[in-house]
Amino acid sequence: MKYSLYFLLILLAFKINAQDTTYARTIIKKLTSTEFLGRGYVNDGVNKAAKFLISEFKTIGLSSIGKSYSQPYTFNVNTFPGKMTVIVDGKELTAGKHYLIDANSQTLKSGYSLFKMDSVTYKAFNERKEAPLEIKLKKKLTYSVGTHLEPITTVELLKDSFPKELKNIDIIFENKFIKNFKCQNICGYIKGSTHPDSFIVYSAHYDHLGAMGTKAYFPGANDNASGVSVLLNLAKYYKKNPSKYSVLFLLFSGEEAGLLGSKYFSEHPLVPLTKIKFLTNLDLLGTGSEGITVVNATVFKKQFELLNSINKTKNYVTQIKERGKAANSDHYWFAEKGVPCFFIYTMGGVTAYHDIYDIEKTLPLSDYIDVCKLLIDFNNNL
């Protein structure tokens, strides 16, 4: 009887863990689908994703702050919503695979001859006049979000695809610069049992790079559908296991455009920043075979010692690498305003980043459950 109960408990624990990763996969698949088109600004993908995530907040049972889960704000963004054609020396290239158009570029529709400047740079000429176009050969194609316009368009080509010297390029695309694009942060919370006016905060950005033309979009599985899925799983946990502190869940947009959503929230906080006991920012959490890195570990040493101590006792992740202050994700603006915070990301596994290859199918979720457990234990022991 004792053995039967023991194995039943093991099976139940396995089921709970499996359900958590199953839910994570469901969320990541949804967020990386063509429905949201890279959660960017072509076809309003980012706000379509926001609508879906607000529905998840409601289903989980999170309370809104005031009447809405949404905190609206605006910013300028450059987009490429239409067809895009690039032909080099008679060969039509594939967007995302062979080339990228710099995100701050303006409309070009012409053919050009190319003059080699150095081993990785070409200048473009049209009838012997220098054109507002340059070509850069890159070992890896890495995309971004444009928030302004540059006078010169840069086209990045994957270096390994072009072993011979380039002679000519034909390029056709149109940009659409959107002023005051309407975007939003998403906010929900679970009221604390004994200290409802103090907050433990989990944050993650739900936006990504969107689409470039009609044939290339950037799914953003690891960056950062993975972090969003962790935040939602943690919300489900705290709904069933309320904390003595209120737990606030923040999903930011505009991260890829320059940490804009988190900056706006830090300047227009929906809860007093002085009431935040600790904030943990979740970004790039789809791997884990080589442990995790903690940004701000050297800034908030006492909290890092606690995190390390818990991991040494429980052996959740293989290693915890400490890193200092860095403006590389949404924790940054909170740290600047004196809020104790970490940015945690996993290491090992896939290396796709800001490209078309960051997809759900290859995301291992190596230490997904153990990272969640470590985060829960850490905040429970603060």
C-alpha positions, -999 to +999 in steps of 0.1 A: +000+000+000+028+024+009+047+016-023+014+021-043+010+055-027+046+064-033+044+057-070+011+074-073+027+106-059+056+103-083+031+099-112+011+129-100+042+150-097+052+140-133+017+148-146+019+183-130+053+190-146+042+176-179+011+198-179+033+228-172+055+222-202+025+212-223+009+246-215+043+263-222+044+246-256+008+257-263+016+293-255+049+294-274+033+278-305+004+304-304+027+334-299+051+323-327+023+315-352+016+335-384-015+348-367+006+373-348+033+376-375+063+380-352+044+401-327+055+433-344+040+462-363+030+448-397-007+437-396-008+449-360+007+416-348+018+429-314-017+441-304-033+409-316-009+390-293-018+414-265-055+406-269-047+369-267-026+374-236-052+395-218-076+366-224-051+343-207-048+366-177-086+365-174-088+327-177-061+323-151-080+346-128-057+376-124-072+408-113-067+440-133-053+472-118-082+495-121-107+488-149-083+474-175-054+450-180-040+473-206-016+503-202-016+521-235+012+543-249+026+552-283+059+554-302+072+558-338+081+527-358+093+519-393+078+489-412+080+471-445+044+457-451+046+451-488+064+429-513+102+430-513+125+419-541+163+418-540+183+404-569+221+401-568+239+393-601+208+378-616+198+357-586+167+365-566+173+362-529+152+349-500+143+375-473+156+365-439+177+336-453+200+355-477+194+391-468+180+417-444+170+453-451+181+476-422+151+484-401+155+521-404+156+521-442+135+541-467+119+531-500+142+520-528+132+509-563+161+507-588+190+487-601+226+496-590+262+486-598+283+477-569+319+489-560+339+469-534+352+491-506+367+464-484+362+427-477+327+432-463+314+465-477+301+476-511+289+510-522+261+513-548+261+535-579+234+545-603+247+558-636+281+566-619+264+586-592+267+573-556+233+559-544+219+560-509+226+523-505+254+502-491+259+464-489+273+447-458+284+410-458+276+394-424+285+361-409+250+361-393+219+380-402+204+397-371+173+419-374+160+447-352+131+472-350+134+507-366+121+538-348+135+564-371+147+568-407+182+568-420+192+586-453+212+556-464+197+521-468+219+492-456+213+457-470+229+429-451+239+397-471+248+364-455+285+362-463+287+324-469+260+327-496+282+350-517+317+336-523+323+356-554+327+394-558+294+412-563+287+432-594+250+444-595+219+446-573+183+452-581+162+462-551+125+470-548+107+477-514+086+503-497+088+514-461+058+527-441+068+549-412+041+549-385+040+579-362+025+573-327+018+536-332-006+526-304+009+499-282+002+486-247+017+469-216-004+442-200-008+441-162-025+418-138-020+407-102-029+383-073-037+399-040-013+390-011-027+372+019-009+393+046+009+421+029-014+431+000+003+465-005+037+451-011+046+434-044+066+406-058+069+413-096+075+390-126+080+407-160+085+396-196+083+412-230+058+398-254+067+418-285+093+407-311+106+419-345+075+413-366+077+409-404+100+422-431+081+422-464+054+396-471+077+365-470+098+368-439+087+370-403+106+365-370+088+340-347+107+349-315+102+316-297+131+319-273+130+357-275+106+359-258+076+336-261+095+314-237+096+341-210+059+349-215+051+312-210+071+311-178+052+342-165+018+326-173+028+293-156+039+313-125+006+331-126-012+298-126+009+286-096+003+317-075-034+316-082-035+282-066-009+291-040-013+327-029+017+345-016+018+367+016+028+395-008+007+406-038+022+392-070+022+415-100+026+402-136+038+426-162+040+419-199+058+447-218+057+456-254+083+478-272+113+459-257+129+452-291+123+489-301+145+501-271+129+489-238+101+514-245+072+496-227+091+491-195+104+527-196+069+539-199+057+518-170+086+529-148+077+565-155+039+559-151+038+531-126+005+515-118+017+505-083+042+526-063+077+515-072+087+518-036+062+490-028+080+465-051+099+441-029+117+425-058+112+422-096+124+393-117+125+399-155+121+368-176+137+368-211+153+340-232+141+311-210+137+283-236+170+264-230+189+257-197+213+228-203+241+250-192+223+268-164+212+304-161+227+339-160+216+365-136+220+402-146+224+425-116+238+397-095+267+420-085+244+449-078+219+431-055+244+407-038+223+397-008+194+385-031+219+367-054+234+349-024+199+337-015+192+325-050+226+307-051+220+291-017+186+277-027+200+263-059+229+246-040+205+230-017+179+219-043+202+214-074+177+230-097+201+242-124+236+232-133+251+266-126+242+302-119+264+326-137+266+361-122+267+392-143+267+429-134+245+458-145+234+458-181+207+477-201+198+445-221+162+439-211+132+454-192+146+452-157+169+481-165+146+510-160+134+496-126+170+492-114+177+528-125+148+539-102+161+519-072+139+488-075+158+456-065+156+433-096+172+405-116+171+397-153+174+359-156+181+340-189+190+304-196+221+292-213+229+263-237+209+247-265+198+267-295+217+298-307+190+313-330+186+350-321+168+378-339+164+357-370+139+336-388+152+304-371+140+312-336+111+288-338+092+267-312+100+233-328+137+235-319+133+250-285+144+224-260+129+238-227+158+219-211+154+231-175+120+248-178+104+232-147+134+236-125+138+272-134+102+278-124+107+260-091+139+281-084+120+313-090+091+303-067+115+292-039+135+324-043+105+347-040+090+327-012+122+331+008+127+368+003 
